[in-house]
Amino acid sequence: MEARPHPYNNDDTTPDTATPATLFVPMFAPDEAGTLWLDFNRDGANDVIYLNYGYGNNWWADWPFTDSPTASQRQSDMRKYFLVKPYGSKSAASGDGPNSSCTTNPITPLKDVTQLAQKEEIDNAIDAMAPNGNTNVPEGLAWGWRTVSSNEPFTAGRPNTERGNDKVVIVLTDGANTYSAASDSGYANNRSTYAAYGYTGLTYPGSGSVTRLFMNTSTDIGKTTYTGANYTAALDEQMQTLCGNAKKSNVLVMTVALDLSTTDAGDKKALDALKACSSDSRFRKDPTDPTKPAKLFWNATGATLSDNFREIANELSNLRIVG
């Protein structure tokens, strides 16, 4: 699914057709300008000029409507999807297509792990996970929240208002937020590859001149700065907004960094962001300042991960008698 526009990208608002922005839109990677059908009238002679813009996701034939169609026209022309791909046109490369950059497995809904079959479903889903593409921590956290929530699209969670029921989301990541930039201002002006927030060079309808990724970001984020570093900064801000919203809704957010270095500047920034995102422990105190609760954050390595998750289990099973 694509990320919803602000503010719904950072919460678990129930989708409602009366408010279209709350709806979840399936990802559909457009056919980018690259493969152009030259012989429009099929007389054996090329009718238009071929230009190669260097776009990667070319999976359908662009149909010309002028002698020199621009990259933007070729990409946005919807007619081509309703036309049969001409015989002899170039085949799509491996990985290209409407599902490009959307190859992860579907979310596994909540399961009762006391039931062997359901526990096996969880184990199998974990075993099938594989890293691929960019890192978008806020979208992962948002869908984790929506999965444990009682709101649609997942409704297996107990009512959000039920007393004594803890809703916990564990965020595990091995890197900083990333979104791939593209230098194509002279062509289709996508300014990025297609991903959850769409193309960063194209504005969101009704948002003025702001792209969806930059909506509700601070003045620290350049609204016309189309670089990987600026995209990371925007995702970091979206992440902190989301973390705050989840915690205000009484969701326990636990964050785990995997194999990140405390001496690398980029990794250190990601570590600080994950720590800030996490909830406060209800039981443990910060060893460096006993007046404050410890953060539910772990800086793990492959060798310590099992021990870290044992600590997480202890945190969740720490029962108290109050009276």
C-alpha positions, 0 to 999 in steps of 0.5 A: 500500500502507498502511505496515506497523506498527512495526517493519516500516514501517522495514525490508525484512523479507520478508512472511510469513503467519506474522507478519501484521504483515509483510504489505503491505495494499492501501490502501482508502479507506473510504466516509466518513459523508456520503451516507445512504440515507434511504428504507430500506424504499423506501416513498417516505418517509424512515425516518432522520434525515440528518446532514451531517458534512462528510466528503469521501470519500463514494462509497457509500450508508450503510445505516442500522441505527438511526433516528439512526446516528452518523458512526462507525457509518456509516463502520465498517458493513461491510454497505454494501459488500455491498449494491447502491447504491440507485437515486437515491442521490448520486453520488461526487464526482470523486476520491472512491472506494476509491482516494482518495489512492492515485493514483500509478503503480505502482513500476517494478522494477529494470531493466537500463539497458544494454538500450534497451527497459528504459531507455525503461521507466525514462524513461517512468516518470519522465516520468509522475510527477506531484506530488499529495497529502501528502509521506511521505518515509519511505514513499518511502525504504522502498519504494526500499529494498525495490526494490533489496533481494533480499527480497520483494516485489521480488526483482530485486536481487542478494543482499543479502550479495553482496560488491562490490554497492552498493545505492543509494537516492536520495531526492528531495523538494521538501518536509517530511513532511506528513499531513493533520489533521481535527477530527472528534472529535465524529463518526467520530474519524478525526482525519486524512484516510485515507493510508498510516498509516490514520486517525490517530485510530484505534488499531492493534490490539494497540498499546494506545491508540497509533495506527500513526503514533505507534508507536515514537516518542519522548516528544516526540511527543504520542500524543493530539495530532492536529495536522499539526505533530505528524504531521510530527514523527512522520513525521520520527522514523520517517524517521530510524529508517528511514534508520538501518536502511537504512544499517546494512544497507549501503544507500547513502542519497543525499538531494536537497532540491529548491527548499527555502530555507535561510532558511525555518524549515520548509524548514531543518528538512526540509533538516537531516533530509535531511542527517542521513538521508544516508550518508557519502561513501566518497571525499569529505571534508567541506569544512568539516571535512576529518577527516570524510567529506562527507554524500551530500546535495545542496540542489538547485534546478531550475537545478542539478539536472542538475549535482547528479545528475552529482555523484551519478553521479561518486560512484557511479562513483568507483573505487579500487584497494586493496591 
